[in-house]
Amino acid sequence: MSDLLKQYRNQIDGIDEQMLKLVNERAKIARQIGSLKEDGVIYRPEREAQILRRLQEHNAGPLSQEAVSHIFRAVMSNCRALEKELSIAFLGPLGTYSEEAALKQFGQGRTAVVCGSIDEVFRTIEANQADYGVVPVENSTEGAIGLTLDLLLVSPLKICGEVALPVHHCLLSRQQNIAQISHVFSHAQSLSQCHEWLNKNLPKAQREAVTSNARAAQMIHELVSAEGTFAAAIASKRAAELFDLNVLAENIEDDPKNTTRFLVLGTHDVTPSGRDKTSLVMSAKNQPGAVVQLLEPLSRHGVSMTKFESRPSKQNLWDYIFYVDIEGHQNDASVSAALLELNQRAALFKVLGSYPVADV
């Protein structure tokens, strides 16, 4: 070993010891802060968002912003767990993109509550059987998840945060040769997101939709080991590891920027972080120009609308409700004033939550 290499390694050892000492000092202070909290709320997404933004602003490299965020989310997660290990509900089984979103937002310092459906995620939190939940709400290529929107309308839960997760699909199988694949299983949205790739590479393979990508991977593991079926699943690399499958192809999504947005659900409101979003649902009165009149307060108070999605109300034929995202927190003066007027004009009005804007 050269003297220079030994010198560098000694420097790294010294830095690691300093980092260990500082991280433990941070954990002690975090625990002291936890003892001073009066409301019992441990997870503060607004505070964590502020910390990550500040660190990214001061990041001079060579670590990427994503790497910095990942490292410090892990630190915050483990410090948070000293107060309490939060339980997080998500659509299972293990290996779903919902689990990846939960890991991205909460880190490893949490207990996984695996649910069989999006409905069950909502019910689990409402029954206080989990502290928070993570549910998909829209995809950049396939649009909104209607079930999630419908449940938000009737649920007492509040949106506490959002997670933007780049989704990279893989073709997984027990087989080694992609030419042998005769059946492809996955969630309906994933099959659609990989439609052109499948047409080009597996044009004769039968496609079958299941409840989740990870469930597809689990099925392939069970089917192949028992019957030797030439089947494959579209799922994540993590699913390949969990279910001992071969990765036959990576990044098979048709859109390389394919991203799914997830919502973090809880029972409490979130205070402003400085860069927030507010989600609400409303309906217009049955009169000419009602939708234009309904949205007018947003323009007048200078509030930017980033999403406007209509859904059937399921109350009357051709009756619709609107899901809206706006920039800012409901406690901001301009947003608060606009929401007050919207509430007065709307036939139905509900604020779903204000929360920090996700970092991609």
Secondary structure, DSSP 8 states (H G I E B T S, - for coil): --HHHHHHHHHHHHHHHHHHHHHHHHHHHHHHHHHH-SS-----HHHHHHHHHHHHHT--SSS-HHHHHHHHHHHHHHHHHHH--EEEEEESSTTSHHHHHHHHHH-SSEEEEEESSHHHHHHHHHTTSSSEEEEEEEETTTEE-HHHHHHHHH---EEEEEEEEE---EEEES-S-GGG--EEEEEHHHHHHTHHHHHHH-TTSEEEEES-HHHHHHHHHHHHHHH---EEEEE-HHHHHHTT-EEEEE---SSTT-EEEEEEEESS-----SSEEEEEEEE--SSTTHHHHHHHHHHHTT--EEEEEEEE-SSSTT-EEEEEEEES-TTSHHHHHHHHHHHHH-SEEEEEEEEE----
